[in-house]
């Protein structure tokens, strides 16, 4: 079994289960209402729905770019009970989304979804159901999972880079474009320092956007890597208003397709070791990041209280199994330390 978990940092995180099989028992599933700003699509189907084998059904064809093997895509998701069609939650109402790579790993784990997505275009809406969800609603019905291809995002960057200034650590890259930040020298920055190592030609990132990016981060004091989406084999997706202040300020106004070097002072990162506490999961002190901006879309406004409430087990967590990454969060509050 393979889980696809929407990006962390939202009030609601769905664990949408996808497994491999095949079949044809979803004829009754139809798109009842298109998604809109911050609102998930509605579907209708005969209840209780029960599939004997996993299968997909295209509810709406896309009208954007074709999807190809190896592409990274941004997905929105909604989940419905097979017993009565009621909502189990969605990512639309939370401004969330998930990056998924169309690769051999997905093909091996979930061949139906892989094949459906390879044949799709941006904007497509695809339903999925699997017998593995049978019993979740207290009967033998199987859940209906609905996925929308929100956007096809850029491939990992591998462009020539400018030299960094004397105030910033040097950055190199390997043949695949994966960057390495050399150990910083000198005093930690007192203010946010930003340098564009290679400039893209996409749209400028707005402070209200959800950004898709590859990144690597090191501590200024010792140059040790504390986080890297490259090591997780997938970019991160995050609303720009839900990351550390250094990312908010440093990425706002940058162009999609750019590689940006950020030297983030302590007060725009997570804080000092004393502020964070001994057992904190966050790195203390000043930090340095290389961020590759692969895509940006407007973050939907959260819907009113009509959205499903999160369950106790639905704590926001990144999913390495799903190939997802997690961008730097805001500094923790006193209650989180």
C-alpha positions as CSV (number, residue, x, y, z in Angstrom):
1,X,0.0,0.0,0.0
2,X,1.2,3.5,-0.8
3,X,-0.1,6.7,0.8
4,X,-0.4,10.0,-0.9
5,X,-0.5,12.7,1.7
6,X,-1.2,16.4,0.8
7,X,1.5,18.9,1.7
8,X,1.9,19.6,5.4
9,X,1.3,23.0,6.9
10,X,-2.5,23.0,6.5
11,X,-5.2,22.5,9.1
12,X,-6.3,19.4,7.4
13,X,-4.2,16.6,6.0
14,X,-5.9,13.7,4.2
15,X,-4.3,10.2,4.0
16,X,-5.7,9.1,0.7
17,X,-4.9,5.4,0.1
18,X,-4.0,4.1,-3.3
19,X,-3.1,0.5,-4.2
20,X,-2.7,-1.6,-7.3
21,X,-5.4,-3.7,-9.1
22,X,-7.8,-3.2,-12.0
23,X,-11.6,-3.4,-12.8
24,X,-14.7,-1.6,-14.0
25,X,-17.2,-0.9,-11.3
26,X,-17.4,2.9,-11.1
27,X,-19.8,3.6,-14.0
28,X,-22.1,5.5,-11.6
29,X,-19.5,8.0,-10.4
30,X,-20.2,11.4,-12.1
31,X,-19.0,15.0,-11.6
32,X,-21.9,16.9,-10.1
33,X,-20.2,20.3,-9.7
34,X,-16.9,21.6,-10.9
35,X,-14.3,22.8,-8.3
36,X,-14.1,26.6,-7.7
37,X,-11.9,28.9,-5.8
38,X,-11.2,27.1,-2.5
39,X,-14.1,24.7,-3.0
40,X,-13.8,21.0,-3.9
41,X,-15.8,19.4,-6.7
42,X,-19.0,17.5,-5.9
43,X,-19.6,14.0,-7.2
44,X,-22.6,11.7,-7.3
45,X,-22.7,8.0,-7.4
46,X,-24.9,5.1,-6.5
47,X,-24.6,4.1,-2.9
48,X,-23.2,2.1,-1.3
49,X,-20.4,2.0,-3.9
50,X,-18.3,-1.2,-3.7
51,X,-15.5,-2.1,-6.2
52,X,-14.0,-5.5,-6.3
53,X,-10.8,-4.3,-7.9
54,X,-9.1,-0.9,-8.0
55,X,-10.0,1.4,-10.9
56,X,-10.1,4.9,-12.1
57,X,-12.6,7.0,-14.1
58,X,-12.0,10.3,-15.8
59,X,-14.7,12.7,-14.6
60,X,-13.5,15.6,-16.7
61,X,-10.9,15.9,-19.4
62,X,-8.2,18.5,-19.0
63,X,-7.5,21.3,-21.5
64,X,-4.0,22.2,-20.5
65,X,-0.5,20.7,-21.3
66,X,-0.1,17.0,-21.9
67,X,1.4,15.0,-19.0
68,X,4.4,12.9,-19.7
69,X,6.5,10.3,-17.9
70,X,8.8,12.0,-15.5
71,X,6.7,15.1,-15.0
72,X,6.1,16.6,-11.6
73,X,2.4,17.7,-11.2
74,X,0.5,19.6,-8.6
75,X,-2.7,17.7,-7.4
76,X,-5.8,18.7,-5.5
77,X,-7.8,16.0,-3.7
78,X,-11.2,15.3,-2.2
79,X,-12.4,12.1,-0.5
80,X,-15.9,10.8,-0.2
81,X,-17.6,7.9,1.7
82,X,-18.7,5.1,-0.5
83,X,-21.5,4.3,1.9
84,X,-23.5,7.6,1.4
85,X,-21.4,9.9,-0.7
86,X,-20.7,12.3,2.2
87,X,-17.4,14.3,2.2
88,X,-14.4,13.0,4.2
89,X,-12.4,16.2,3.6
90,X,-10.4,17.9,0.8
91,X,-7.3,19.9,0.1
92,X,-9.1,22.7,-1.8
93,X,-10.7,24.3,1.2
94,X,-7.3,24.4,3.0
95,X,-5.2,25.9,0.2
96,X,-3.2,22.7,0.2
97,X,-1.9,20.7,-2.7
98,X,0.6,17.8,-3.3
99,X,3.4,17.3,-5.7
100,X,3.4,13.9,-7.4
101,X,6.0,12.6,-9.8
102,X,4.9,10.4,-12.7
103,X,7.7,7.8,-12.5
104,X,8.4,4.1,-12.3
105,X,7.8,4.2,-8.5
106,X,4.2,5.4,-9.0
107,X,3.7,3.0,-11.9
108,X,4.8,0.0,-9.7
109,X,2.7,1.0,-6.7
110,X,-0.4,2.4,-8.4
111,X,-0.5,1.4,-12.1
112,X,-4.1,2.6,-12.6
113,X,-3.4,6.1,-11.4
114,X,-0.1,6.3,-13.3
115,X,-1.7,5.2,-16.6
116,X,-4.7,7.6,-16.1
117,X,-2.4,10.5,-15.4
118,X,0.0,9.8,-18.3
119,X,-3.1,9.9,-20.6
120,X,-4.3,13.2,-19.1
121,X,-3.8,16.9,-19.4
122,X,-3.7,19.8,-16.9
123,X,-7.1,20.3,-15.4
124,X,-8.2,16.7,-15.6
125,X,-10.3,15.3,-12.8
126,X,-9.9,11.6,-12.1
127,X,-11.8,9.4,-9.6
128,X,-10.3,6.3,-7.9
129,X,-11.6,3.6,-5.7
130,X,-10.0,0.5,-4.2
131,X,-11.2,-2.5,-2.3
132,X,-8.5,-1.7,0.3
133,X,-10.8,1.0,1.7
134,X,-13.7,-1.5,2.3
135,X,-14.9,-1.4,5.9
136,X,-13.7,2.1,6.6
137,X,-17.3,3.4,6.8
138,X,-18.5,0.5,8.9
139,X,-19.8,-1.5,5.9
140,X,-18.3,-3.0,2.8
141,X,-18.5,0.2,0.7
142,X,-15.2,1.6,-0.8
143,X,-14.2,5.2,-0.7
144,X,-14.2,7.4,-3.7
145,X,-11.1,9.6,-4.1
146,X,-11.1,12.5,-6.6
147,X,-7.9,14.1,-7.9
148,X,-7.5,17.2,-10.0
149,X,-4.3,17.9,-11.9
150,X,-3.9,21.5,-10.9
151,X,-0.7,22.2,-12.8
152,X,2.3,20.7,-14.5
153,X,5.4,22.1,-13.0
154,X,8.9,22.6,-14.3
155,X,11.5,19.8,-14.3
156,X,14.4,20.2,-11.8
157,X,16.6,23.1,-12.8
158,X,20.0,22.5,-14.3
159,X,21.1,25.9,-15.6
160,X,24.4,27.8,-15.5
161,X,24.8,29.8,-12.3
162,X,26.2,33.2,-11.5
163,X,29.1,33.4,-9.1
164,X,28.0,34.4,-5.6
165,X,29.2,37.6,-3.9
166,X,31.9,37.7,-1.3
167,X,29.3,37.9,1.5
168,X,27.7,34.7,0.5
169,X,28.9,31.1,0.5
170,X,29.8,29.6,-2.8
171,X,27.4,27.2,-4.6
172,X,28.2,24.4,-7.0
173,X,26.1,21.8,-8.7
174,X,26.5,18.3,-10.0
175,X,25.7,17.1,-13.6
176,X,22.0,16.8,-12.7
177,X,21.8,20.3,-11.3
178,X,21.7,19.4,-7.6
179,X,23.3,22.3,-5.7
180,X,25.8,22.1,-2.9
181,X,26.4,25.0,-0.5
182,X,29.9,25.4,0.7
183,X,30.5,26.1,4.4
184,X,29.8,29.7,5.1
185,X,32.6,31.9,6.5
186,X,32.5,35.2,8.3
187,X,29.9,36.6,10.6
188,X,26.3,35.4,10.5
189,X,24.0,37.8,8.5
190,X,22.1,40.4,10.4
191,X,19.7,41.0,7.6
192,X,18.2,38.8,4.9
193,X,20.6,38.4,1.9
194,X,19.2,37.3,-1.5
195,X,21.0,36.5,-4.7
196,X,19.6,35.1,-7.9
197,X,22.0,32.5,-9.2
198,X,20.0,31.9,-12.4
199,X,16.9,33.8,-13.4
200,X,13.9,32.1,-14.9
201,X,11.4,33.6,-17.4
202,X,8.2,32.6,-15.6
203,X,5.7,34.8,-13.7
204,X,6.7,36.6,-10.5
205,X,5.8,34.9,-7.3
206,X,3.1,36.7,-5.3
207,X,3.0,36.7,-1.5
208,X,-0.4,35.0,-1.7
209,X,0.8,32.1,-4.0
210,X,1.4,28.5,-3.3
211,X,5.0,27.8,-4.4
212,X,6.5,24.5,-5.7
213,X,10.2,24.4,-5.1
214,X,13.3,22.2,-4.7
215,X,15.6,23.4,-2.0
216,X,18.6,22.6,0.3
217,X,19.3,24.2,3.6
218,X,22.4,24.4,5.7
219,X,23.3,25.9,9.0
220,X,25.6,29.0,8.8
221,X,27.7,28.0,11.8
222,X,28.9,24.7,10.4
223,X,27.6,24.3,6.8
224,X,25.7,21.1,7.8
225,X,22.7,20.2,5.7
226,X,19.6,20.0,7.8
227,X,17.0,19.5,5.1
228,X,16.9,18.9,1.4
229,X,14.0,18.1,-1.0
230,X,16.6,16.7,-3.4
231,X,17.2,13.9,-1.0
232,X,13.5,13.1,-0.8
233,X,13.3,12.9,-4.6
234,X,10.4,15.4,-5.0
235,X,9.8,19.2,-4.7
236,X,7.9,20.7,-1.9
237,X,4.5,22.6,-2.2
238,X,3.7,25.3,0.3
239,X,1.6,28.5,0.7
240,X,4.1,31.4,0.9
241,X,2.3,32.7,4.0
242,X,3.1,29.5,5.8
243,X,6.9,29.4,5.8
244,X,9.6,31.2,7.7
245,X,9.9,34.9,7.3
246,X,13.2,34.6,5.3
247,X,11.4,32.6,2.7
248,X,8.4,34.9,2.5
249,X,10.6,37.9,1.9
250,X,13.2,36.2,-0.2
251,X,11.0,34.4,-2.7
252,X,8.3,37.1,-3.1
253,X,8.7,38.8,-6.5
254,X,11.2,36.2,-7.8
255,X,10.4,34.6,-11.2
256,X,9.3,31.0,-11.7
257,X,12.3,29.0,-13.1
258,X,14.8,30.9,-10.9
259,X,17.4,29.5,-8.5
260,X,17.7,31.8,-5.5
261,X,20.3,31.8,-2.7
262,X,19.0,33.0,0.7
263,X,21.1,33.8,3.8
264,X,18.5,34.0,6.5
265,X,19.3,35.7,9.9
266,X,18.2,34.0,13.1
267,X,15.3,36.3,13.7
268,X,13.8,35.5,10.2
269,X,14.5,31.8,10.6
270,X,13.5,29.6,13.6
271,X,15.3,31.5,16.4
272,X,18.1,30.8,18.8
273,X,18.8,27.5,20.5
274,X,17.5,29.0,23.8
275,X,14.3,30.1,22.2
276,X,13.7,26.8,20.5
277,X,14.6,24.5,23.4
278,X,16.9,21.5,23.6
279,X,14.7,19.0,21.9
280,X,13.5,21.2,19.1
281,X,13.2,19.6,15.6
282,X,14.1,23.0,14.1
283,X,17.7,24.2,13.4
284,X,18.8,27.2,15.4
285,X,20.8,30.2,14.3
286,X,21.2,31.7,10.8
287,X,20.5,29.5,7.8
288,X,21.4,29.4,4.1
289,X,19.1,28.0,1.4
290,X,19.3,27.4,-2.3
291,X,15.7,27.4,-3.6
292,X,14.7,26.4,-7.1
293,X,11.2,27.9,-7.9
294,X,9.5,25.3,-10.2
295,X,5.9,26.7,-10.1
296,X,3.5,29.0,-8.4
297,X,-0.3,29.1,-8.3
298,X,-2.7,31.4,-6.4
299,X,-3.5,29.9,-2.9
300,X,-7.2,29.4,-2.6
301,X,-9.0,31.2,0.2
302,X,-10.1,28.7,2.8
303,X,-13.7,27.9,2.5
304,X,-16.1,28.7,5.4
305,X,-16.8,26.2,8.2
306,X,-18.6,23.9,5.7
307,X,-15.4,22.0,5.1
308,X,-14.9,18.7,7.0
309,X,-13.3,18.9,10.4
310,X,-9.9,17.1,10.8
311,X,-9.8,13.9,12.7
312,X,-7.4,13.2,15.6
313,X,-5.4,10.9,13.3
314,X,-5.1,13.5,10.5
315,X,-2.2,15.5,11.9
316,X,-0.2,17.3,9.1
317,X,2.8,15.2,8.3
318,X,5.1,15.1,5.2
319,X,5.1,11.8,3.4
320,X,8.5,10.5,2.2
321,X,6.7,7.4,1.0
322,X,4.7,9.5,-1.4
323,X,7.9,11.3,-2.4
324,X,6.7,14.6,-0.9
325,X,8.8,17.2,0.8
326,X,8.1,19.8,3.4
327,X,9.1,23.4,3.2
328,X,10.4,25.4,6.2
329,X,7.5,26.3,8.5
330,X,7.1,29.5,10.5
331,X,9.0,29.6,13.8
332,X,7.2,27.6,16.5
333,X,5.1,29.4,19.1
334,X,5.8,29.1,22.8
335,X,3.2,26.2,23.1
336,X,5.1,24.2,20.5
337,X,8.5,24.5,22.1
